């Protein structure tokens, strides 16, 4: 809204008193809206990080549980048991991350191509996991009297090694 004098001159530069705040307010509201949007996105990233971490913890428990069951109850050798455990864990991880952590990106849809890429990305990690398992089992079997404790400790080292490798590659 222009003052009568500014309107008479045809000037659009001189707003009526009091209108200055209204003209500046959209800029202030835009900055506030921008800050609120950034905070909301950071909150979303924080929630994603927590979700991703929880999926990782559950994934590690599944990896250990399947491995332990395969070796202790079914008598599988270490390498096949480790690869089986990883395949189960990586599959569950893909589903959980697609449905929860990255639901917005995936549309909560599971796709074979995405799954194949997810598995392919983990191959270096499972290689490090298996190598660490074999080395740690060999070393710890000589240090610890209890074979089951040595194997459980070796698997824990292997899970930690794959975490480090996967983190470094991401």
C-alpha positions in Angstrom: 0.0 0.0 0.0 1.4 3.4 -1.0 1.0 6.7 0.8 -1.2 9.2 -1.0 1.8 11.4 -1.8 3.8 8.4 -3.3 0.7 7.3 -5.2 0.3 10.8 -6.6 3.9 10.8 -7.8 3.5 7.3 -9.2 6.3 6.0 -7.0 6.3 2.5 -5.7 9.2 3.1 -3.4 7.6 4.8 -0.5 5.3 2.5 1.5 2.8 3.8 4.1 4.1 3.9 7.6 3.6 0.6 9.4 3.8 -1.2 6.1 7.6 -1.5 6.5 7.2 -4.2 9.1 4.8 -6.1 6.8 7.2 -5.8 3.9 10.1 -7.1 6.0 8.1 -9.7 7.8 8.0 -12.2 4.9 11.8 -12.2 4.8 11.9 -12.8 8.6 9.3 -15.5 8.3 11.2 -17.1 5.4 14.4 -17.2 7.5 12.5 -18.6 10.4 10.9 -21.2 8.2 14.3 -22.1 6.7 15.8 -22.6 10.1 12.8 -24.7 11.2 13.1 -26.8 8.1 16.8 -27.3 8.6 16.2 -28.4 12.3 13.5 -30.8 11.1 15.8 -32.3 8.5 18.6 -32.6 11.1 16.1 -34.3 13.4 15.3 -36.7 10.5 19.0 -37.4 10.0 19.4 -38.0 13.7 16.4 -40.5 13.6 17.9 -42.2 10.6 21.2 -42.5 12.4 19.5 -44.1 15.4 17.5 -46.4 13.2 20.5 -47.4 11.1 22.4 -48.1 14.3 19.6 -50.3 15.7 19.4 -52.2 12.5 23.2 -52.7 12.7 23.0 -54.0 16.2 20.2 -56.4 15.3 22.1 -57.4 12.2 25.2 -58.2 14.2 23.1 -60.3 16.6 21.5 -62.2 13.7 25.0 -62.7 12.1 26.4 -64.1 15.4 23.3 -66.2 16.1 23.1 -67.9 12.7 26.9 -68.5 12.7 26.8 -70.0 16.2 23.9 -72.2 15.4 25.4 -73.4 12.1 28.7 -74.3 13.7 27.6 -75.6 17.1 24.4 -77.3 16.3 24.8 -78.3 12.6 28.6 -78.9 12.6 29.2 -76.6 9.6 32.8 -75.5 9.0 33.7 -71.9 9.8 33.8 -70.4 6.3 30.4 -71.8 5.0 28.8 -71.0 8.3 30.1 -67.4 8.2 29.0 -66.9 4.6 25.5 -68.3 5.5 25.3 -66.1 8.5 26.3 -63.0 6.5 23.7 -63.8 3.7 20.9 -64.1 6.3 22.0 -61.0 8.1 22.6 -58.9 5.0 19.1 -59.9 3.7 17.4 -59.0 6.9 19.4 -55.7 7.0 18.3 -54.8 3.5 14.6 -55.4 4.4 14.8 -53.5 7.7 16.7 -50.5 6.2 14.3 -50.4 3.2 11.2 -50.4 5.3 12.4 -48.2 8.2 15.6 -46.3 7.9 15.4 -45.4 4.2 11.7 -45.8 3.7 11.4 -42.3 2.1 14.1 -43.1 -0.4 12.9 -46.7 -1.2 9.2 -46.0 -1.0 9.1 -49.1 1.3 9.5 -51.2 -1.8 11.9 -54.1 -2.0 13.7 -54.4 -5.4 15.9 -57.2 -6.7 18.3 -54.7 -8.3 18.7 -52.7 -5.1 19.1 -55.9 -3.1 21.9 -57.1 -5.5 23.7 -53.7 -5.2 23.3 -53.9 -1.4 24.8 -57.4 -1.3 27.6 -56.5 -3.8 28.5 -53.5 -1.6 29.0 -55.9 1.4 31.3 -58.4 -0.3 34.4 -56.6 0.8 33.0 -56.5 4.3 32.2 -60.3 4.4 35.7 -61.0 3.0 37.3 -59.0 5.8 34.9 -60.7 8.3 35.8 -64.2 7.1 39.6 -63.5 7.1 39.4 -62.0 10.5 37.4 -64.9 11.8 39.9 -67.5 10.6 42.9 -65.5 11.9 41.3 -64.7 15.3 40.1 -68.2 15.8 43.6 -69.6 15.1 45.2 -67.1 17.5 42.6 -67.2 20.2 42.4 -71.0 20.2 46.0 -71.0 21.4 45.4 -68.4 24.1 42.1 -69.4 25.5 41.4 -72.8 27.1 37.7 -72.8 26.2 37.2 -73.5 22.5 33.7 -72.0 22.5 34.9 -68.8 24.1 37.7 -68.6 21.5 35.2 -69.1 18.7 32.7 -66.6 20.1 35.5 -64.0 20.6 36.8 -64.6 17.1 33.4 -64.0 15.6 33.1 -60.8 17.7 36.4 -59.7 16.2 35.2 -60.6 12.7 32.0 -58.6 13.1 34.0 -55.6 14.3 36.4 -55.9 11.4 33.5 -56.0 8.9 32.0 -52.9 10.6 35.2 -51.0 10.2 35.6 -52.0 6.6 32.0 -51.2 5.7 32.2 -47.9 7.5 35.4 -47.0 5.7 33.9 -47.8 2.3 30.8 -45.8 2.9 
